[in-house]
Amino acid sequence: MNEQNRNEAEPPKGFDQVFYEYLDNLEHRAHAVGMTLTDLCRDSGVSRATPDRWRKSLPKTIQNVCDLEAIVKKAERKK
């Protein structure tokens, strides 16, 4: 399958989807080395509630990037 057909068959991931996959991957990797999400948050100085809040609602910065992406995609479709 050429690049054009591959892109049509499988749409690119949205920034939000990539963010959530990245967050899940970090938690999985932490568990693989014997750390809990609580350990990871404590060691990084992030409140333990923060990742849970991110999973309920995208952080504002991530949402802004998603909005910018949507605007560019719309303009690209018009062109």
N, C-alpha and C positions, 0 to 999 in steps of 0.2 A: 504494500500500500504506500503510495507516495505521501509526501508531507501534507499536501492539500487535502487529500481524502482522510488522512488520519485526524487532522484538525476538525474536519466536518463530522466525523464519526464520534469523536470524543471531545466535547467542548473543554476549553481550558478551565482549570479550577479558579474559582473566585478567590480573592485575597482573604476573605473571611474563612473559607474552607481550608485554605493553606494554614491560616493562623490556628484554627482549632486542631488540625492534624499535627502541627508543630507542638502545641501545648500537650496533646495526648502523647506524642512521642517523647517529650521531655519527662513526663510522668512515668512512662514505661521504662525508659532508660534509667531513671532514678531507682525504680523498683529492682531492675536487673542488677544493680550494684548494692542492693540492700538498704536503699534510702526510701523513706516515705515522702509523700508530697509535703507533709508538714516539715520534715527535715530539710528538704530542698528550699522551701520558703524561708525557714529560719536562717539557713546559711546564706541566703541571698539578700536577706533584709526585707523580704516582701511579706506582707500580712498573709496569714494562711487563708483568709477569706477572699483574697484577691483573685486567685485562679477560679474559684467557684463563681465569683461575680462575673468574671470574663466569660465563663461558659453560659451564664444566663443571658448576658447582654454584651455585645462586642464593646471593647474599650472605644472611647470617642475617637481616638487617633486612628484606630483600625477602621472604624465606620467612615471616617472622613476619606481615607484612602479608597475604600470601596465605592463611595460616592463619586470620587474623581475618576475611578476606573469606569464606572457606568456612563459618565458624561463622555469620556473618550470613545468608548464602544459605540455609543449612540451616534457620535459625529462620524466615526469610521463607517458605520452602516449607511449613513446619508451620502457619503462620498462615493 
